Amino acid sequence: LYLVHQNIGYVIITKMMNVNIPKLAAALVAFIVSVFLARLMYTYIEVKLSKYVKLYLNNKLKEARI
C-alpha cells in the first residue's frame, strides 16, 4: 500500500480536483483505488514471487554452507 498510495493518490486527487470534484471525494476515491491496487499487487505479484525468491535464497544458502 505504501508503494502505490502516494503516486496513485496524487494523480487521482489532482485530476479529480481539476474537474471540480471536492477534496474529500477525491481523497476517498484515491484511498479506495490505492487499497484495491495494493491488494492486487499482493495477491498476484508478491505472493507468487515470494515462493521463487525463497527457493532461490535457500539454494544460495545451501551453496554457501558447502
All heavy atoms as TSV, in Angstrom:
chain	resi	resn	atom	element	x	y	z
A	1	LEU	N	N	0.831	-1.196	0.000
A	1	LEU	CA	C	0.000	0.000	0.000
A	1	LEU	C	C	0.872	1.256	0.000
A	1	LEU	O	O	0.594	2.205	-0.719
A	1	LEU	CB	C	-0.948	-0.010	1.195
A	1	LEU	CG	C	-1.864	1.182	1.349
A	1	LEU	CD1	C	-2.767	1.339	0.141
A	1	LEU	CD2	C	-2.706	1.039	2.597
A	2	TYR	N	N	1.927	1.221	0.798
A	2	TYR	CA	C	2.763	2.428	0.876
A	2	TYR	C	C	3.481	2.718	-0.437
A	2	TYR	O	O	3.877	3.848	-0.696
A	2	TYR	CB	C	3.758	2.348	2.037
A	2	TYR	CG	C	4.935	1.450	1.804
A	2	TYR	CD1	C	6.133	1.954	1.313
A	2	TYR	CD2	C	4.868	0.087	2.088
A	2	TYR	CE1	C	7.219	1.133	1.100
A	2	TYR	CE2	C	5.950	-0.743	1.872
A	2	TYR	CZ	C	7.114	-0.216	1.384
A	2	TYR	OH	O	8.178	-1.026	1.168
A	3	LEU	N	N	3.638	1.715	-1.296
A	3	LEU	CA	C	4.309	1.937	-2.578
A	3	LEU	C	C	3.404	2.602	-3.610
A	3	LEU	O	O	3.881	3.285	-4.506
A	3	LEU	CB	C	4.812	0.605	-3.145
A	3	LEU	CG	C	5.943	-0.065	-2.382
A	3	LEU	CD1	C	6.236	-1.437	-2.974
A	3	LEU	CD2	C	7.189	0.802	-2.414
A	4	VAL	N	N	2.101	2.384	-3.500
A	4	VAL	CA	C	1.206	2.923	-4.524
A	4	VAL	C	C	0.427	4.147	-4.073
A	4	VAL	O	O	0.004	4.948	-4.903
A	4	VAL	CB	C	0.213	1.860	-5.042
A	4	VAL	CG1	C	0.931	0.709	-5.695
A	4	VAL	CG2	C	-0.712	1.372	-3.957
A	5	HIS	N	N	0.223	4.321	-2.782
A	5	HIS	CA	C	-0.705	5.362	-2.351
A	5	HIS	C	C	-0.244	6.773	-2.689
A	5	HIS	O	O	-1.050	7.611	-3.063
A	5	HIS	CB	C	-1.021	5.228	-0.858
A	5	HIS	CG	C	-0.068	5.937	0.046
A	5	HIS	ND1	N	1.134	5.375	0.416
A	5	HIS	CD2	C	-0.141	7.150	0.632
A	5	HIS	CE1	C	1.756	6.229	1.219
A	5	HIS	NE2	N	1.018	7.315	1.361
A	6	GLN	N	N	1.036	7.040	-2.592
A	6	GLN	CA	C	1.486	8.412	-2.833
A	6	GLN	C	C	1.329	8.800	-4.296
A	6	GLN	O	O	0.716	9.815	-4.615
A	6	GLN	CB	C	2.934	8.600	-2.401
A	6	GLN	CG	C	3.396	10.024	-2.606
A	6	GLN	CD	C	4.836	10.248	-2.183
A	6	GLN	OE1	O	5.525	9.324	-1.798
A	6	GLN	NE2	N	5.291	11.471	-2.266
A	7	ASN	N	N	1.882	8.000	-5.178
A	7	ASN	CA	C	1.839	8.345	-6.605
A	7	ASN	C	C	0.432	8.265	-7.170
A	7	ASN	O	O	-0.039	9.194	-7.832
A	7	ASN	CB	C	2.781	7.444	-7.400
A	7	ASN	CG	C	4.219	7.676	-7.014
A	7	ASN	OD1	O	4.618	8.791	-6.740
A	7	ASN	ND2	N	4.988	6.624	-6.958
A	8	ILE	N	N	-0.237	7.156	-6.929
A	8	ILE	CA	C	-1.593	6.978	-7.445
A	8	ILE	C	C	-2.533	8.001	-6.808
A	8	ILE	O	O	-3.350	8.619	-7.484
A	8	ILE	CB	C	-2.099	5.541	-7.182
A	8	ILE	CG1	C	-1.215	4.516	-7.895
A	8	ILE	CG2	C	-3.553	5.391	-7.574
A	8	ILE	CD1	C	-1.203	4.605	-9.387
A	9	GLY	N	N	-2.414	8.170	-5.507
A	9	GLY	CA	C	-3.265	9.122	-4.805
A	9	GLY	C	C	-3.094	10.535	-5.321
A	9	GLY	O	O	-4.071	11.254	-5.525
A	10	TYR	N	N	-1.864	10.932	-5.524
A	10	TYR	CA	C	-1.593	12.286	-6.027
A	10	TYR	C	C	-2.231	12.498	-7.395
A	10	TYR	O	O	-2.881	13.518	-7.633
A	10	TYR	CB	C	-0.084	12.530	-6.103
A	10	TYR	CG	C	0.272	13.877	-6.675
A	10	TYR	CD1	C	0.164	15.023	-5.896
A	10	TYR	CD2	C	0.685	14.009	-7.990
A	10	TYR	CE1	C	0.468	16.276	-6.421
A	10	TYR	CE2	C	0.990	15.247	-8.522
A	10	TYR	CZ	C	0.884	16.368	-7.735
A	10	TYR	OH	O	1.180	17.605	-8.258
A	11	VAL	N	N	-2.045	11.542	-8.289
A	11	VAL	CA	C	-2.593	11.665	-9.641
A	11	VAL	C	C	-4.117	11.727	-9.596
A	11	VAL	O	O	-4.732	12.600	-10.226
A	11	VAL	CB	C	-2.117	10.494	-10.536
A	11	VAL	CG1	C	-2.873	10.456	-11.853
A	11	VAL	CG2	C	-0.622	10.589	-10.782
A	12	ILE	N	N	-4.732	10.821	-8.847
A	12	ILE	CA	C	-6.195	10.781	-8.789
A	12	ILE	C	C	-6.753	12.065	-8.180
A	12	ILE	O	O	-7.679	12.669	-8.722
A	12	ILE	CB	C	-6.674	9.544	-8.005
A	12	ILE	CG1	C	-6.387	8.278	-8.814
A	12	ILE	CG2	C	-8.158	9.637	-7.678
A	12	ILE	CD1	C	-6.634	6.994	-8.057
A	13	ILE	N	N	-6.198	12.474	-7.059
A	13	ILE	CA	C	-6.701	13.681	-6.391
A	13	ILE	C	C	-6.526	14.909	-7.283
A	13	ILE	O	O	-7.445	15.719	-7.430
A	13	ILE	CB	C	-6.017	13.863	-5.022
A	13	ILE	CG1	C	-6.479	12.764	-4.064
A	13	ILE	CG2	C	-6.317	15.238	-4.443
A	13	ILE	CD1	C	-5.689	12.687	-2.774
A	14	THR	N	N	-5.378	15.040	-7.909
A	14	THR	CA	C	-5.125	16.184	-8.781
A	14	THR	C	C	-6.092	16.213	-9.957
A	14	THR	O	O	-6.692	17.254	-10.252
A	14	THR	CB	C	-3.671	16.160	-9.293
A	14	THR	OG1	O	-2.790	16.154	-8.175
A	14	THR	CG2	C	-3.374	17.353	-10.174
A	15	LYS	N	N	-6.256	15.070	-10.619
A	15	LYS	CA	C	-7.154	15.012	-11.783
A	15	LYS	C	C	-8.595	15.307	-11.386
A	15	LYS	O	O	-9.303	16.022	-12.090
A	15	LYS	CB	C	-7.084	13.638	-12.459
A	15	LYS	CG	C	-5.723	13.277	-12.993
A	15	LYS	CD	C	-5.544	13.776	-14.385
A	15	LYS	CE	C	-4.209	13.271	-14.900
A	15	LYS	NZ	N	-3.732	13.987	-16.034
A	16	MET	N	N	-9.034	14.737	-10.256
A	16	MET	CA	C	-10.419	14.939	-9.836
A	16	MET	C	C	-10.668	16.384	-9.398
A	16	MET	O	O	-11.739	16.933	-9.668
A	16	MET	CB	C	-10.785	13.957	-8.726
A	16	MET	CG	C	-10.878	12.517	-9.229
A	16	MET	SD	S	-11.330	11.349	-7.955
A	16	MET	CE	C	-13.082	11.672	-7.835
A	17	MET	N	N	-9.698	16.990	-8.740
A	17	MET	CA	C	-9.875	18.381	-8.318
A	17	MET	C	C	-9.852	19.327	-9.519
A	17	MET	O	O	-10.464	20.387	-9.483
A	17	MET	CB	C	-8.821	18.756	-7.283
A	17	MET	CG	C	-9.091	18.099	-5.944
A	17	MET	SD	S	-7.868	18.481	-4.691
A	17	MET	CE	C	-8.035	20.239	-4.566
A	18	ASN	N	N	-9.168	18.938	-10.593
A	18	ASN	CA	C	-9.157	19.758	-11.813
A	18	ASN	C	C	-10.528	19.828	-12.475
A	18	ASN	O	O	-10.797	20.743	-13.247
A	18	ASN	CB	C	-8.118	19.242	-12.809
A	18	ASN	CG	C	-6.707	19.576	-12.380
A	18	ASN	OD1	O	-6.482	20.468	-11.563
A	18	ASN	ND2	N	-5.752	18.848	-12.921
A	19	VAL	N	N	-11.374	18.838	-12.207
A	19	VAL	CA	C	-12.733	18.854	-12.760
A	19	VAL	C	C	-13.752	19.200	-11.668
A	19	VAL	O	O	-14.905	18.807	-11.723
A	19	VAL	CB	C	-13.088	17.538	-13.482
A	19	VAL	CG1	C	-12.261	17.374	-14.738
A	19	VAL	CG2	C	-12.935	16.352	-12.566
A	20	ASN	N	N	-13.284	19.909	-10.645
A	20	ASN	CA	C	-14.126	20.461	-9.573
A	20	ASN	C	C	-14.836	19.414	-8.712
A	20	ASN	O	O	-15.963	19.633	-8.274
A	20	ASN	CB	C	-15.137	21.458	-10.143
A	20	ASN	CG	C	-14.444	22.660	-10.733
A	20	ASN	OD1	O	-13.422	23.109	-10.213
A	20	ASN	ND2	N	-14.973	23.169	-11.826
A	21	ILE	N	N	-14.202	18.286	-8.496
A	21	ILE	CA	C	-14.721	17.303	-7.542
A	21	ILE	C	C	-14.139	17.660	-6.174
A	21	ILE	O	O	-12.947	17.963	-6.071
A	21	ILE	CB	C	-14.350	15.872	-7.976
A	21	ILE	CG1	C	-15.084	15.559	-9.286
A	21	ILE	CG2	C	-14.693	14.862	-6.901
A	21	ILE	CD1	C	-14.740	14.225	-9.893
A	22	PRO	N	N	-14.960	17.653	-5.123
A	22	PRO	CA	C	-14.476	18.051	-3.792
A	22	PRO	C	C	-13.284	17.213	-3.316
A	22	PRO	O	O	-13.140	16.039	-3.675
A	22	PRO	CB	C	-15.689	17.815	-2.892
A	22	PRO	CG	C	-16.871	17.818	-3.803
A	22	PRO	CD	C	-16.376	17.309	-5.121
A	23	LYS	N	N	-12.449	17.842	-2.490
A	23	LYS	CA	C	-11.239	17.192	-1.980
A	23	LYS	C	C	-11.551	15.888	-1.258
A	23	LYS	O	O	-10.849	14.889	-1.422
A	23	LYS	CB	C	-10.498	18.109	-1.017
A	23	LYS	CG	C	-9.775	19.235	-1.651
A	23	LYS	CD	C	-9.049	20.052	-0.585
A	23	LYS	CE	C	-8.385	21.259	-1.195
A	23	LYS	NZ	N	-7.686	22.050	-0.181
A	24	LEU	N	N	-12.585	15.892	-0.438
A	24	LEU	CA	C	-12.928	14.698	0.337
A	24	LEU	C	C	-13.304	13.539	-0.577
A	24	LEU	O	O	-12.862	12.409	-0.373
A	24	LEU	CB	C	-14.062	14.996	1.318
A	24	LEU	CG	C	-14.441	13.851	2.256
A	24	LEU	CD1	C	-13.242	13.412	3.089
A	24	LEU	CD2	C	-15.592	14.261	3.157
A	25	ALA	N	N	-14.095	13.799	-1.588
A	25	ALA	CA	C	-14.478	12.746	-2.540
A	25	ALA	C	C	-13.254	12.243	-3.297
A	25	ALA	O	O	-13.088	11.031	-3.498
A	25	ALA	CB	C	-15.534	13.272	-3.512
A	26	ALA	N	N	-12.398	13.163	-3.707
A	26	ALA	CA	C	-11.183	12.773	-4.428
A	26	ALA	C	C	-10.275	11.930	-3.545
A	26	ALA	O	O	-9.716	10.925	-3.991
A	26	ALA	CB	C	-10.448	14.016	-4.915
A	27	ALA	N	N	-10.139	12.307	-2.286
A	27	ALA	CA	C	-9.307	11.541	-1.355
A	27	ALA	C	C	-9.895	10.161	-1.109
A	27	ALA	O	O	-9.159	9.173	-1.019
A	27	ALA	CB	C	-9.159	12.300	-0.040
A	28	LEU	N	N	-11.216	10.072	-1.007
A	28	LEU	CA	C	-11.867	8.782	-0.794
A	28	LEU	C	C	-11.661	7.857	-1.988
A	28	LEU	O	O	-11.333	6.686	-1.828
A	28	LEU	CB	C	-13.357	8.984	-0.515
A	28	LEU	CG	C	-14.151	7.733	-0.183
A	28	LEU	CD1	C	-13.593	7.061	1.069
A	28	LEU	CD2	C	-15.611	8.080	0.017
A	29	VAL	N	N	-11.820	8.393	-3.185
A	29	VAL	CA	C	-11.587	7.590	-4.398
A	29	VAL	C	C	-10.122	7.152	-4.462
A	29	VAL	O	O	-9.825	5.993	-4.769
A	29	VAL	CB	C	-11.994	8.374	-5.665
A	29	VAL	CG1	C	-11.526	7.662	-6.922
A	29	VAL	CG2	C	-13.501	8.581	-5.688
A	30	ALA	N	N	-9.212	8.052	-4.156
A	30	ALA	CA	C	-7.785	7.718	-4.171
A	30	ALA	C	C	-7.484	6.617	-3.165
A	30	ALA	O	O	-6.717	5.693	-3.454
A	30	ALA	CB	C	-6.954	8.959	-3.870
A	31	PHE	N	N	-8.086	6.685	-1.996
A	31	PHE	CA	C	-7.892	5.662	-0.969
A	31	PHE	C	C	-8.392	4.304	-1.453
A	31	PHE	O	O	-7.686	3.297	-1.351
A	31	PHE	CB	C	-8.616	6.063	0.318
A	31	PHE	CG	C	-8.596	5.003	1.367
A	31	PHE	CD1	C	-7.453	4.737	2.101
A	31	PHE	CD2	C	-9.733	4.240	1.612
A	31	PHE	CE1	C	-7.432	3.748	3.057
A	31	PHE	CE2	C	-9.725	3.248	2.566
A	31	PHE	CZ	C	-8.572	3.000	3.297
A	32	ILE	N	N	-9.595	4.280	-1.995
A	32	ILE	CA	C	-10.185	3.017	-2.456
A	32	ILE	C	C	-9.355	2.410	-3.584
A	32	ILE	O	O	-9.057	1.215	-3.577
A	32	ILE	CB	C	-11.652	3.230	-2.881
A	32	ILE	CG1	C	-12.496	3.553	-1.641
A	32	ILE	CG2	C	-12.199	2.025	-3.622
A	32	ILE	CD1	C	-13.886	4.056	-1.942
A	33	VAL	N	N	-8.963	3.228	-4.539
A	33	VAL	CA	C	-8.154	2.731	-5.667
A	33	VAL	C	C	-6.793	2.232	-5.169
A	33	VAL	O	O	-6.318	1.175	-5.594
A	33	VAL	CB	C	-7.993	3.821	-6.756
A	33	VAL	CG1	C	-6.964	3.404	-7.804
A	33	VAL	CG2	C	-9.332	4.112	-7.403
A	34	SER	N	N	-6.184	2.946	-4.246
A	34	SER	CA	C	-4.875	2.540	-3.714
A	34	SER	C	C	-4.959	1.208	-2.984
A	34	SER	O	O	-4.104	0.339	-3.163
A	34	SER	CB	C	-4.329	3.616	-2.774
A	34	SER	OG	O	-4.050	4.788	-3.478
A	35	VAL	N	N	-5.980	1.040	-2.167
A	35	VAL	CA	C	-6.151	-0.224	-1.438
A	35	VAL	C	C	-6.414	-1.359	-2.415
A	35	VAL	O	O	-5.846	-2.452	-2.287
A	35	VAL	CB	C	-7.279	-0.114	-0.386
A	35	VAL	CG1	C	-7.631	-1.474	0.187
A	35	VAL	CG2	C	-6.878	0.835	0.723
A	36	PHE	N	N	-7.249	-1.110	-3.418
A	36	PHE	CA	C	-7.548	-2.127	-4.421
A	36	PHE	C	C	-6.286	-2.538	-5.185
A	36	PHE	O	O	-6.012	-3.733	-5.361
A	36	PHE	CB	C	-8.623	-1.602	-5.383
A	36	PHE	CG	C	-8.976	-2.557	-6.479
A	36	PHE	CD1	C	-9.728	-3.692	-6.211
A	36	PHE	CD2	C	-8.556	-2.331	-7.770
A	36	PHE	CE1	C	-10.052	-4.584	-7.222
A	36	PHE	CE2	C	-8.879	-3.209	-8.791
A	36	PHE	CZ	C	-9.627	-4.343	-8.517
A	37	LEU	N	N	-5.503	-1.568	-5.634
A	37	LEU	CA	C	-4.267	-1.871	-6.359
A	37	LEU	C	C	-3.250	-2.593	-5.472
A	37	LEU	O	O	-2.566	-3.516	-5.929
A	37	LEU	CB	C	-3.648	-0.602	-6.923
A	37	LEU	CG	C	-4.337	-0.012	-8.138
A	37	LEU	CD1	C	-3.692	1.315	-8.516
A	37	LEU	CD2	C	-4.267	-0.972	-9.311
A	38	ALA	N	N	-3.161	-2.172	-4.220
A	38	ALA	CA	C	-2.241	-2.825	-3.295
A	38	ALA	C	C	-2.635	-4.292	-3.099
A	38	ALA	O	O	-1.782	-5.175	-3.066
A	38	ALA	CB	C	-2.224	-2.097	-1.958
A	39	ARG	N	N	-3.920	-4.542	-2.995
A	39	ARG	CA	C	-4.400	-5.921	-2.829
A	39	ARG	C	C	-4.084	-6.756	-4.076
A	39	ARG	O	O	-3.650	-7.906	-3.964
A	39	ARG	CB	C	-5.899	-5.912	-2.542
A	39	ARG	CG	C	-6.492	-7.268	-2.364
A	39	ARG	CD	C	-5.923	-7.957	-1.163
A	39	ARG	NE	N	-6.448	-9.309	-1.105
A	39	ARG	CZ	C	-6.087	-10.210	-0.241
A	39	ARG	NH1	N	-5.206	-9.911	0.681
A	39	ARG	NH2	N	-6.586	-11.399	-0.266
A	40	LEU	N	N	-4.313	-6.191	-5.237
A	40	LEU	CA	C	-3.990	-6.906	-6.478
A	40	LEU	C	C	-2.496	-7.214	-6.563
A	40	LEU	O	O	-2.105	-8.333	-6.931
A	40	LEU	CB	C	-4.404	-6.084	-7.695
A	40	LEU	CG	C	-5.882	-6.027	-8.031
A	40	LEU	CD1	C	-6.105	-5.113	-9.228
A	40	LEU	CD2	C	-6.433	-7.407	-8.318
A	41	MET	N	N	-1.669	-6.233	-6.242
A	41	MET	CA	C	-0.229	-6.449	-6.287
A	41	MET	C	C	0.201	-7.515	-5.292
A	41	MET	O	O	1.057	-8.348	-5.600
A	41	MET	CB	C	0.510	-5.138	-6.017
A	41	MET	CG	C	0.383	-4.148	-7.146
A	41	MET	SD	S	1.030	-2.517	-6.763
A	41	MET	CE	C	2.699	-2.861	-6.314
A	42	TYR	N	N	-0.378	-7.505	-4.118
A	42	TYR	CA	C	-0.041	-8.511	-3.111
A	42	TYR	C	C	-0.444	-9.898	-3.584
A	42	TYR	O	O	0.358	-10.833	-3.544
A	42	TYR	CB	C	-0.739	-8.193	-1.785
A	42	TYR	CG	C	-0.559	-9.292	-0.763
A	42	TYR	CD1	C	0.646	-9.447	-0.100
A	42	TYR	CD2	C	-1.579	-10.179	-0.499
A	42	TYR	CE1	C	0.833	-10.462	0.820
A	42	TYR	CE2	C	-1.405	-11.204	0.426
A	42	TYR	CZ	C	-0.208	-11.336	1.076
A	42	TYR	OH	O	-0.027	-12.352	1.977
A	43	THR	N	N	-1.667	-10.024	-4.072
A	43	THR	CA	C	-2.193	-11.333	-4.463
A	43	THR	C	C	-1.477	-11.901	-5.680
A	43	THR	O	O	-1.109	-13.074	-5.692
A	43	THR	CB	C	-3.694	-11.225	-4.759
A	43	THR	OG1	O	-4.352	-10.738	-3.588
A	43	THR	CG2	C	-4.281	-12.574	-5.130
A	44	TYR	N	N	-1.293	-11.081	-6.702
A	44	TYR	CA	C	-0.804	-11.609	-7.977
A	44	TYR	C	C	0.692	-11.439	-8.207
A	44	TYR	O	O	1.244	-12.053	-9.112
A	44	TYR	CB	C	-1.580	-10.986	-9.132
A	44	TYR	CG	C	-3.025	-11.412	-9.120
A	44	TYR	CD1	C	-4.026	-10.539	-8.731
A	44	TYR	CD2	C	-3.379	-12.704	-9.450
A	44	TYR	CE1	C	-5.351	-10.934	-8.694
A	44	TYR	CE2	C	-4.690	-13.116	-9.419
A	44	TYR	CZ	C	-5.675	-12.232	-9.039
A	44	TYR	OH	O	-6.980	-12.637	-8.996
A	45	ILE	N	N	1.350	-10.638	-7.415
A	45	ILE	CA	C	2.785	-10.450	-7.608
A	45	ILE	C	C	3.561	-10.925	-6.387
A	45	ILE	O	O	4.402	-11.817	-6.487
A	45	ILE	CB	C	3.116	-8.976	-7.926
A	45	ILE	CG1	C	2.453	-8.565	-9.244
A	45	ILE	CG2	C	4.618	-8.763	-7.994
A	45	ILE	CD1	C	2.548	-7.097	-9.561
A	46	GLU	N	N	3.298	-10.334	-5.231
A	46	GLU	CA	C	4.108	-10.600	-4.054
A	46	GLU	C	C	4.031	-12.052	-3.590
A	46	GLU	O	O	5.056	-12.676	-3.330
A	46	GLU	CB	C	3.701	-9.665	-2.915
A	46	GLU	CG	C	4.635	-9.748	-1.731
A	46	GLU	CD	C	4.290	-8.727	-0.661
A	46	GLU	OE1	O	3.598	-7.735	-0.966
A	46	GLU	OE2	O	4.727	-8.935	0.471
A	47	VAL	N	N	2.835	-12.596	-3.499
A	47	VAL	CA	C	2.676	-13.970	-3.012
A	47	VAL	C	C	3.350	-14.950	-3.960
A	47	VAL	O	O	4.095	-15.833	-3.527
A	47	VAL	CB	C	1.181	-14.319	-2.824
A	47	VAL	CG1	C	0.993	-15.801	-2.561
A	47	VAL	CG2	C	0.591	-13.496	-1.691
A	48	LYS	N	N	3.117	-14.784	-5.256
A	48	LYS	CA	C	3.700	-15.711	-6.233
A	48	LYS	C	C	5.208	-15.549	-6.342
A	48	LYS	O	O	5.944	-16.525	-6.438
A	48	LYS	CB	C	3.035	-15.525	-7.587
A	48	LYS	CG	C	1.587	-15.962	-7.552
A	48	LYS	CD	C	0.919	-15.827	-8.875
A	48	LYS	CE	C	-0.525	-16.284	-8.717
A	48	LYS	NZ	N	-1.231	-16.406	-9.950
A	49	LEU	N	N	5.673	-14.327	-6.319
A	49	LEU	CA	C	7.100	-14.072	-6.448
A	49	LEU	C	C	7.872	-14.506	-5.208
A	49	LEU	O	O	9.011	-14.955	-5.302
A	49	LEU	CB	C	7.333	-12.590	-6.726
A	49	LEU	CG	C	8.667	-12.196	-7.299
A	49	LEU	CD1	C	8.892	-12.891	-8.634
A	49	LEU	CD2	C	8.731	-10.694	-7.480
A	50	SER	N	N	7.251	-14.400	-4.048
A	50	SER	CA	C	7.945	-14.750	-2.809
A	50	SER	C	C	8.334	-16.227	-2.766
A	50	SER	O	O	9.357	-16.579	-2.184
A	50	SER	CB	C	7.111	-14.384	-1.586
A	50	SER	OG	O	5.971	-15.197	-1.492
A	51	LYS	N	N	7.553	-17.087	-3.392
A	51	LYS	CA	C	7.897	-18.513	-3.439
A	51	LYS	C	C	9.226	-18.711	-4.163
A	51	LYS	O	O	10.090	-19.454	-3.706
A	51	LYS	CB	C	6.794	-19.302	-4.140
A	51	LYS	CG	C	5.499	-19.346	-3.381
A	51	LYS	CD	C	4.416	-20.034	-4.193
A	51	LYS	CE	C	3.077	-19.893	-3.512
A	51	LYS	NZ	N	1.988	-20.474	-4.295
A	52	TYR	N	N	9.374	-18.036	-5.305
A	52	TYR	CA	C	10.596	-18.178	-6.090
A	52	TYR	C	C	11.795	-17.532	-5.401
A	52	TYR	O	O	12.904	-18.069	-5.439
A	52	TYR	CB	C	10.400	-17.591	-7.487
A	52	TYR	CG	C	9.351	-18.326	-8.278
A	52	TYR	CD1	C	8.124	-17.738	-8.542
A	52	TYR	CD2	C	9.575	-19.612	-8.746
A	52	TYR	CE1	C	7.148	-18.419	-9.257
A	52	TYR	CE2	C	8.612	-20.310	-9.460
A	52	TYR	CZ	C	7.404	-19.703	-9.709
A	52	TYR	OH	O	6.444	-20.378	-10.408
A	53	VAL	N	N	11.577	-16.426	-4.773
A	53	VAL	CA	C	12.657	-15.751	-4.053
A	53	VAL	C	C	13.129	-16.613	-2.888
A	53	VAL	O	O	14.328	-16.761	-2.644
A	53	VAL	CB	C	12.211	-14.352	-3.568
A	53	VAL	CG1	C	13.231	-13.747	-2.627
A	53	VAL	CG2	C	11.950	-13.444	-4.754
A	54	LYS	N	N	12.187	-17.224	-2.188
A	54	LYS	CA	C	12.527	-18.097	-1.071
A	54	LYS	C	C	13.355	-19.296	-1.535
A	54	LYS	O	O	14.365	-19.650	-0.920
A	54	LYS	CB	C	11.241	-18.598	-0.402
A	54	LYS	CG	C	11.279	-18.598	1.093
A	54	LYS	CD	C	9.969	-19.109	1.655
A	54	LYS	CE	C	9.135	-17.937	2.089
A	54	LYS	NZ	N	7.926	-18.329	2.805
A	55	LEU	N	N	12.935	-19.926	-2.623
A	55	LEU	CA	C	13.687	-21.059	-3.169
A	55	LEU	C	C	15.088	-20.638	-3.592
A	55	LEU	O	O	16.068	-21.330	-3.307
A	55	LEU	CB	C	12.942	-21.660	-4.363
A	55	LEU	CG	C	11.707	-22.483	-4.058
A	55	LEU	CD1	C	10.978	-22.839	-5.358
A	55	LEU	CD2	C	12.076	-23.742	-3.292
A	56	TYR	N	N	15.182	-19.512	-4.264
A	56	TYR	CA	C	16.476	-19.006	-4.724
A	56	TYR	C	C	17.406	-18.738	-3.543
A	56	TYR	O	O	18.566	-19.149	-3.551
A	56	TYR	CB	C	16.269	-17.737	-5.547
A	56	TYR	CG	C	17.553	-17.073	-5.961
A	56	TYR	CD1	C	18.296	-17.570	-7.020
A	56	TYR	CD2	C	18.031	-15.954	-5.278
A	56	TYR	CE1	C	19.479	-16.958	-7.407
A	56	TYR	CE2	C	19.208	-15.342	-5.653
A	56	TYR	CZ	C	19.925	-15.855	-6.711
A	56	TYR	OH	O	21.111	-15.264	-7.072
A	57	LEU	N	N	16.903	-18.065	-2.527
A	57	LEU	CA	C	17.739	-17.741	-1.371
A	57	LEU	C	C	18.135	-18.987	-0.592
A	57	LEU	O	O	19.268	-19.085	-0.109
A	57	LEU	CB	C	17.020	-16.742	-0.464
A	57	LEU	CG	C	16.848	-15.336	-1.046
A	57	LEU	CD1	C	16.025	-14.476	-0.109
A	57	LEU	CD2	C	18.182	-14.696	-1.346
A	58	ASN	N	N	17.223	-19.935	-0.463
A	58	ASN	CA	C	17.564	-21.191	0.214
A	58	ASN	C	C	18.665	-21.939	-0.527
A	58	ASN	O	O	19.576	-22.494	0.090
A	58	ASN	CB	C	16.330	-22.075	0.374
A	58	ASN	CG	C	15.453	-21.633	1.520
A	58	ASN	OD1	O	15.918	-21.023	2.474
A	58	ASN	ND2	N	14.172	-21.944	1.420
A	59	ASN	N	N	18.590	-21.945	-1.859
A	59	ASN	CA	C	19.634	-22.595	-2.650
A	59	ASN	C	C	20.975	-21.887	-2.485
A	59	ASN	O	O	22.022	-22.537	-2.372
A	59	ASN	CB	C	19.245	-22.640	-4.126
A	59	ASN	CG	C	18.164	-23.661	-4.397
A	59	ASN	OD1	O	17.994	-24.618	-3.646
A	59	ASN	ND2	N	17.413	-23.453	-5.458
A	60	LYS	N	N	20.963	-20.577	-2.452
A	60	LYS	CA	C	22.205	-19.814	-2.247
A	60	LYS	C	C	22.796	-20.074	-0.872
A	60	LYS	O	O	24.017	-20.167	-0.719
A	60	LYS	CB	C	21.971	-18.311	-2.445
A	60	LYS	CG	C	21.719	-17.925	-3.876
A	60	LYS	CD	C	22.970	-18.195	-4.694
A	60	LYS	CE	C	22.794	-17.809	-6.120
A	60	LYS	NZ	N	23.959	-18.144	-6.947
A	61	LEU	N	N	21.932	-20.190	0.144
A	61	LEU	CA	C	22.417	-20.502	1.491
A	61	LEU	C	C	23.052	-21.894	1.542
A	61	LEU	O	O	24.089	-22.086	2.168
A	61	LEU	CB	C	21.282	-20.428	2.505
A	61	LEU	CG	C	20.927	-19.037	3.006
A	61	LEU	CD1	C	19.689	-19.096	3.880
A	61	LEU	CD2	C	22.069	-18.430	3.783
A	62	LYS	N	N	22.423	-22.849	0.876
A	62	LYS	CA	C	22.981	-24.204	0.834
A	62	LYS	C	C	24.338	-24.213	0.144
A	62	LYS	O	O	25.265	-24.884	0.595
A	62	LYS	CB	C	22.022	-25.152	0.121
A	62	LYS	CG	C	20.803	-25.501	0.937
A	62	LYS	CD	C	19.847	-26.387	0.160
A	62	LYS	CE	C	18.558	-26.596	0.929
A	62	LYS	NZ	N	17.591	-27.360	0.142
A	63	GLU	N	N	24.467	-23.454	-0.946
A	63	GLU	CA	C	25.743	-23.363	-1.647
A	63	GLU	C	C	26.812	-22.726	-0.789
A	63	GLU	O	O	27.972	-23.126	-0.811
A	63	GLU	CB	C	25.575	-22.547	-2.940
A	63	GLU	CG	C	24.773	-23.228	-4.013
A	63	GLU	CD	C	24.524	-22.320	-5.201
A	63	GLU	OE1	O	25.136	-21.224	-5.277
A	63	GLU	OE2	O	23.718	-22.704	-6.058
A	64	ALA	N	N	26.449	-21.735	-0.016
A	64	ALA	CA	C	27.405	-21.026	0.831
A	64	ALA	C	C	27.896	-21.900	1.982
A	64	ALA	O	O	29.028	-21.746	2.447
A	64	ALA	CB	C	26.778	-19.754	1.381
A	65	ARG	N	N	27.072	-22.808	2.439
A	65	ARG	CA	C	27.438	-23.680	3.553
A	65	ARG	C	C	28.365	-24.809	3.122
A	65	ARG	O	O	29.050	-25.383	3.935
A	65	ARG	CB	C	26.173	-24.262	4.185
A	65	ARG	CG	C	25.379	-23.236	4.936
A	65	ARG	CD	C	24.181	-23.837	5.564
A	65	ARG	NE	N	23.367	-22.799	6.201
A	65	ARG	CZ	C	22.087	-22.895	6.441
A	65	ARG	NH1	N	21.434	-23.982	6.113
A	65	ARG	NH2	N	21.451	-21.907	7.010
A	66	ILE	N	N	28.354	-25.122	1.842
A	66	ILE	CA	C	29.163	-26.255	1.355
A	66	ILE	C	C	30.606	-25.865	1.196
A	66	ILE	O	O	31.083	-24.867	1.107
A	66	ILE	CB	C	28.602	-26.807	0.010
A	66	ILE	CG1	C	27.232	-27.392	0.260
A	66	ILE	CG2	C	29.535	-27.802	-0.611
A	66	ILE	CD1	C	26.527	-27.870	-0.991
